[in-house]
Every structure is written in structure tokens, then in C-alpha cells.
């Protein structure tokens, strides 16, 4: 196991910089998830840690060693890719053993390590099968087993569940967490799926356009997003955003049209009269009587998801789109307006120009 230190790391292709000075410490035994939309630079960052991409500037250390100039094979890491990359002509046992054989391990050591990994991954009955005889989930477990037998200091996962169906992805997420608890190996996991990130990571690094927007625990990032981007990226359905202005006395957020929101007493101290973007998560709306409501919603569409109801509509007097999540099943009359309230502690404030949290 090892601590991974990333210090002011950048990556450029010619004059185009794609990773902009990322700093973070991944503690020994921690499971950290690098998450962001496609093209944001998350896989590039992972490949620099692995040694598959050169670093333009900065330092990456694994354990006590700076690894900037080390070959991937010398970094004591193991990587699991989106593509299983198994040898089709080899059995499961031989796929898992191949890397050890290249490193001249003895037959007894190879068998012991493969048997231990197979037991851990519930592959004991599949060791003589070939990849074509396995399901997608089984193939991914073989790919992980091939890494486990090497007993590396760091595991790197590059979107390993992307090729699996939705049900199997849920199962594999649980298996990955349980595996990490047993092995306690420092793990760095890349995904564009915010649900995977929220459920797997001890901490998240949210990447946007090559910048680390925010680093912290899933609950911290969800409840106190540092930027509008993080707020909108984490959560499904995503956060609602509405441009508003803080009233002169600081007690209300005045929305376009006639509606306004009551604010907490200390939320907007010093922000009186400021133009802001307010953010409200869909699950933080509640049904209200008309005279107590903050919003009147014209309903466009409603979806029953089993445990909850998702409602899409527009604020009555400014046509702003809103998404609302209500617990349980609700009979929605599309002919009527829905009256909604939101508690002040569930309102987030962001600067309209920078997108940073106020």
C-alpha cells in the first residue's frame, strides 16, 4: 500500500493545456474517485499516474518515490481498464497468472496467489474456462484478479463498469467496495457516472475542463458544493438553478416575476442587493398551500419511479423550468398548478459570473 501525492500536475499537447495544476493527496488505503464529464481530463490524469502519459510539469509520488520518469512496470501499480483485455485463447487461471509468469514467479507462488484471488473474487469454479464462456461481470472480475495477484501498492480503475448493464453495474459496485475493504489497497477510480462516484469513493475529485473544481467526501460535495458546476453535476435529477437578486434588507431572494424566497437570517449578510444564482435540489421542494408557497408550478410532465414521483414544470409567471422530486406516489393533475415551498437551509447561492459558492 502507498500514499499518492499529486503536486501541481499539468499536461499540455503542444500549446494546448488540458490539465491545469492539479494538487491532491491520496492517503494510504484510501478509495478516491476522479469524476467529471467526458473530455474533462480525468482519464488523462489517471494515465499520468500510471505512466502511460508524460507529465508536462509537476510531480507525482507513489509511496516515497517520485515516479515522473519511471516506466509503468516500475511504479508498482495495477490498472483495470474499461476493456477487459483478456487473452481469448487462455483459461481464467492462465490469464490471471500470465503477469506473474513474466516476472519469473515460481509455479507454487503463482498457484497460491491465483487461488487466493479466485477465492476472493468467487472465481474458483471458473478457472478452467476461457473468456468467451464468461459473462461480462465474470470477465471484469478476472481482469481485477489479474491485478490482485500482483499485490501492487496502488490500484487504478479506468471506467471499469462502463460495458456492463445497469443491474450488473450495481452488483459490481458493491463487490468493488467489499473488495477494497478486504484488501485495503490505495485505489484511484475514474468515472463519468456520478452515481458510481457517490457510492464508491471515500473522497471525490470533481474535474471540469482540466481543473479540479472541488475535492472532498461525497456528502460534503453534495451538501456544500463549492461551485455551480459541482452542484449541477452531482445529483440526479440535477439541481435547479434560478437567477435572482438578494433584497435590500437581505431577507428575501427576489425571483423574476412576482415570486420570492424567504432566506435564513445569516445566509446573505453583506450580500444585500447582489445578483445571484440560487440552487435548489429537486428533493428539497415540499407541497404547500397556495398562501404559504414560494412557487406556483405549471406541470409539463410527471413520472412515477416507484419510490418517488418526478415532476417537470415551469414557474407560473416566468416560465423557468423546474424539476421536483416528491417521495412516494402522487396523483398529478396536469390541469392544475402545483404549489411548492422550500426551507431556507436548502437554498444554495452562487455568484452569477464566477459560478463560485457565496
C-alpha positions in Angstrom: 0.0 0.0 0.0 1.1 3.6 -0.6 0.3 7.2 -0.3 0.0 9.0 -3.7 1.0 12.7 -3.9 0.0 14.8 -6.9 1.7 18.2 -6.9 0.8 21.0 -9.3 0.5 18.5 -12.2 -0.2 19.9 -15.7 -0.5 18.3 -19.1 -0.1 20.0 -22.5 -0.4 18.9 -26.0 1.6 21.5 -27.9 0.4 24.8 -26.7 -2.9 23.4 -25.5 -3.0 22.8 -21.8 -5.6 20.1 -20.8 -4.7 19.6 -17.1 -4.2 22.8 -15.1 -2.1 22.4 -12.0 -4.0 19.7 -10.0 -2.9 19.2 -6.4 -4.2 16.4 -4.1 -3.0 13.8 -1.6 -4.5 10.3 -1.8 -3.9 8.6 1.6 -2.6 5.1 2.1 -5.6 2.7 1.7 -8.0 5.4 0.5 -10.5 4.8 -2.3 -10.7 8.1 -4.3 -12.9 8.7 -7.3 -12.0 11.1 -10.1 -15.2 12.1 -11.7 -16.3 14.5 -14.4 -18.0 14.7 -17.9 -16.5 13.2 -21.0 -13.4 15.1 -22.2 -12.7 16.9 -18.9 -9.2 15.3 -18.4 -9.9 12.7 -15.8 -8.6 9.7 -17.7 -5.5 11.8 -18.8 -4.8 12.4 -15.1 -5.1 8.7 -14.3 -2.8 7.8 -17.2 -0.2 10.2 -15.9 -0.3 8.5 -12.6 0.1 5.1 -14.4 3.0 6.4 -16.5 1.1 5.9 -19.8 1.2 9.7 -20.4 4.1 12.0 -19.7 3.7 14.9 -17.2 4.3 18.3 -18.7 5.1 19.8 -15.2 4.6 19.0 -11.6 5.3 15.9 -9.5 3.7 12.5 -8.9 4.9 10.4 -6.0 3.8 6.9 -5.0 5.0 5.9 -1.6 8.3 7.7 -1.0 9.3 7.7 -4.7 8.8 10.4 -7.3 7.7 8.4 -10.3 7.7 11.1 -13.1 10.4 9.3 -15.0 9.6 5.7 -14.1 8.2 3.2 -16.6 4.7 1.9 -15.8 6.1 -1.5 -14.9 8.4 0.1 -12.3 5.7 2.1 -10.5 4.2 -0.9 -8.6 0.7 -0.2 -9.8 -2.0 -2.3 -11.4 -4.7 -1.0 -13.8 -8.1 -2.2 -14.7 -9.5 -0.8 -18.0 -13.0 -0.4 -19.4 -12.0 -3.1 -21.9 -11.3 -6.3 -20.1 -8.2 -7.0 -22.3 -8.2 -10.8 -21.6 -6.3 -13.3 -23.7 -9.1 -15.2 -25.5 -7.0 -18.4 -26.0 -6.1 -18.6 -22.3 -8.1 -20.0 -19.4 -9.0 -17.8 -16.5 -6.2 -19.3 -14.5 -3.6 -18.6 -17.2 -5.0 -15.0 -17.7 -4.5 -14.3 -14.0 -1.1 -16.0 -13.9 0.4 -14.5 -17.0 1.9 -11.4 -15.5 3.4 -13.4 -12.6 4.9 -15.9 -15.1 6.6 -13.0 -17.0 8.1 -11.9 -13.7 9.6 -15.4 -13.1 7.5 -16.3 -10.1 7.7 -20.0 -9.2 4.8 -22.3 -10.1 3.9 -22.7 -6.4 3.8 -19.0 -5.8 1.7 -18.4 -8.9 -0.8 -21.1 -7.9 -1.1 -19.8 -4.4 -1.7 -16.2 -5.5 -4.2 -17.1 -8.2 -6.1 -19.4 -5.9 -6.3 -16.7 -3.2 -7.5 -14.1 -5.7 -10.0 -16.6 -7.2 -11.5 -17.3 -3.8 -11.7 -13.5 -3.0 -13.5 -12.9 -6.3 -15.6 -16.0 -6.4 -13.9 -17.4 -9.5 -12.9 -20.7 -8.1 -15.2 -22.8 -10.3 -14.3 -20.8 -13.4 -10.5 -21.2 -13.5 -10.5 -23.6 -16.4 -13.0 -21.6 -18.6 -12.0 -19.3 -21.4 -13.2 -15.7 -21.6 -15.8 -16.4 -24.2 -17.5 -18.8 -21.7 -17.9 -16.0 -19.1 -20.4 -13.2 -18.5 -19.4 -9.5 -18.6 -19.3 -9.4 -14.8 -17.2 -12.5 -14.6 -14.7 -11.2 -17.2 -14.3 -8.0 -15.2 -13.6 -10.0 -12.1 -10.9 -11.9 -14.0 -9.4 -8.6 -15.0 -9.4 -7.4 -11.4 -8.0 -10.8 -10.3 -5.1 -10.3 -12.8 -4.2 -7.1 -10.9 -4.8 -8.5 -7.4 -2.3 -11.4 -7.8 0.5 -8.8 -8.4 -0.1 -7.3 -4.9 0.5 -3.7 -6.1 0.8 -0.6 -4.0 -2.0 1.2 -6.0 -5.0 0.0 -8.0 -6.0 2.3 -10.9 -9.5 1.8 -12.4 -10.4 3.5 -15.7 -14.2 3.3 -16.1 -14.2 -0.5 -15.5 -18.0 -0.9 -15.3 -19.0 1.1 -18.4 -19.6 -2.0 -20.5 -21.9 -3.7 -18.1 -25.7 -3.5 -17.9 -27.4 -1.4 -15.2 -28.2 -4.2 -12.8 -24.7 -5.7 -13.1 -23.1 -2.4 -12.5 -25.0 -2.1 -9.2 -23.8 -5.5 -8.2 -20.2 -4.8 -9.2 -20.1 -1.5 -7.3 -21.0 -3.5 -4.2 -18.3 -6.1 -5.0 -15.7 -3.4 -5.5 -16.4 -1.7 -2.2 -16.3 -5.1 -0.4 -13.0 -6.0 -2.2 -11.5 -2.7 -1.1 -12.5 -3.2 2.5 -10.7 -6.6 2.5 -7.6 -5.6 0.6 -7.2 -2.0 1.9 -5.1 -1.1 -1.1 -4.9 2.6 -2.2 -7.3 2.8 -5.2 -8.0 5.6 -7.7 -11.1 5.2 -9.8 -12.2 7.2 -12.8 -15.8 7.5 -14.0 -18.2 9.9 -15.6 -21.1 8.4 -13.7 -21.9 10.5 -10.6 -23.8 7.6 -9.0 -20.7 5.4 -9.1 -18.7 8.3 -7.7 -21.1 9.0 -4.9 -21.4 5.3 -3.9 -17.8 4.2 -4.2 -15.5 7.0 -3.2 -14.2 7.9 0.3 -13.5 11.2 -1.4 -14.2 12.6 -4.8 -12.1 14.8 -7.1 -14.5 16.6 -9.5 -12.8 17.6 -12.7 -14.1 20.2 -15.1 -12.2 21.3 -18.2 -8.9 20.1 -16.7 -9.4 21.9 -13.4 -10.1 20.2 -10.0 -13.3 22.1 -9.1 -13.7 20.5 -5.6 -12.2 17.7 -3.6 -13.9 16.2 -0.6 -16.3 13.5 0.7 -19.4 12.7 -1.3 -21.7 14.1 1.4 -19.7 17.3 1.7 -19.7 17.9 -2.1 -23.4 17.1 -2.3 -24.5 19.3 0.6 -22.0 22.2 0.2 -20.9 22.3 -3.5 -18.1 24.8 -4.0 -19.2 25.8 -7.5 -22.3 25.8 -9.6 -20.7 23.1 -11.8 -20.2 20.7 -8.9 -23.8 21.4 -7.7 -25.3 20.6 -11.1 -23.0 17.6 -11.8 -23.7 15.7 -8.6 -27.3 14.6 -8.0 -29.9 13.0 -10.2 -32.1 14.8 -11.2 -29.7 17.6 -11.1 -30.0 20.8 -9.1 -32.4 23.6 -10.2 -30.8 27.0 -10.9 -32.7 30.3 -10.9 -31.2 33.8 -11.3 -32.3 36.1 -8.5 -31.4 39.1 -6.5 -31.0 39.4 -2.8 -33.4 42.0 -1.4 -32.1 45.3 0.1 -32.8 44.0 3.6 -31.2 40.6 2.9 -34.2 38.7 3.9 -35.5 37.6 0.6 -34.3 36.3 -2.8 -36.4 38.1 -5.4 -37.0 36.0 -8.5 -38.0 37.1 -12.0 -41.8 37.8 -11.9 -43.7 38.1 -8.6 -42.2 35.2 -6.5 -39.6 35.5 -3.8 -38.0 33.2 -1.3 -37.5 33.8 2.4 -33.9 33.4 3.5 -32.1 32.4 6.7 -31.0 35.3 8.9 -27.3 34.8 8.4 -27.1 33.4 4.9 -26.8 36.7 3.0 -25.0 39.0 5.4 -23.1 41.5 3.3 -24.8 40.4 0.1 -27.8 42.7 0.2 -28.9 43.8 -3.3 -26.5 41.3 -5.0 -27.4 39.4 -8.2 -27.0 35.7 -7.5 -27.9 32.3 -8.9 -29.8 30.2 -6.4 -29.7 26.4 -6.4 -32.4 24.0 -5.1 -32.2 20.3 -5.3 -35.4 18.6 -6.6 -35.9 16.6 -3.4 -35.9 19.8 -1.3 -39.2 21.1 -2.5 -42.3 20.3 -0.5 -46.0 20.7 -1.3 -47.6 23.7 0.3 -50.9 25.6 0.4 -51.1 28.4 -2.1 -50.8 31.2 0.5 -47.6 29.6 2.0 -46.0 28.6 -1.3 -42.8 30.0 -2.8 -43.6 28.8 -6.3 -46.6 28.1 -8.4 -45.6 25.4 -11.0 -47.3 24.7 -14.3 -46.8 21.0 -14.8 -45.5 19.7 -18.1 -44.9 16.1 -17.2 -44.8 13.6 -14.3 -43.0 10.3 -13.9 -43.7 7.7 -11.2 -40.4 5.9 -10.4 -41.7 3.5 -7.7 -40.2 5.1 -4.6 -40.9 8.7 -5.7 -42.5 10.9 -8.3 -40.5 13.2 -10.6 -42.4 16.3 -11.8 -41.2 18.6 -14.6 -42.8 22.0 -14.9 -42.4 25.8 -15.3 -42.7 28.6 -12.7 -46.0 30.2 -13.4 -45.0 33.8 -14.1 -41.5 33.5 -15.6 -41.6 30.2 -17.4 -38.4 28.9 -15.7 -38.0 25.1 -15.9 -38.0 23.3 -12.6 -37.6 19.6 -11.6 -39.3 18.4 -8.4 -38.9 15.1 -6.7 -41.6 14.1 -4.2 -41.5 10.9 -2.1 -43.9 8.1 -2.8 -46.6 8.1 -5.5 -48.6 11.3 -6.2 -51.6 11.6 -8.5 -50.7 14.6 -10.6 -53.4 16.7 -12.4 -51.8 18.3 -15.4 -54.6 20.8 -15.5 -53.8 22.3 -12.1 -50.9 24.2 -10.7 -48.6 22.7 -8.0 -47.7 24.9 -5.1 -44.2 24.4 -3.6 -42.2 25.6 -0.7 -38.5 25.2 0.2 -36.8 25.6 3.5 -34.1 28.4 3.7 -31.4 25.9 4.8 -31.8 24.0 1.4 -31.1 27.1 -0.8 -27.6 27.4 -2.3 -26.1 30.7 -3.6 -23.6 31.1 -6.4 -22.0 34.1 -8.0 -23.6 34.7 -11.4 -20.3 35.5 -13.1 -17.8 33.1 -11.5 -20.2 30.3 -10.5 -18.5 30.1 -7.1 -20.4 29.4 -3.9 -21.3 32.5 -1.9 
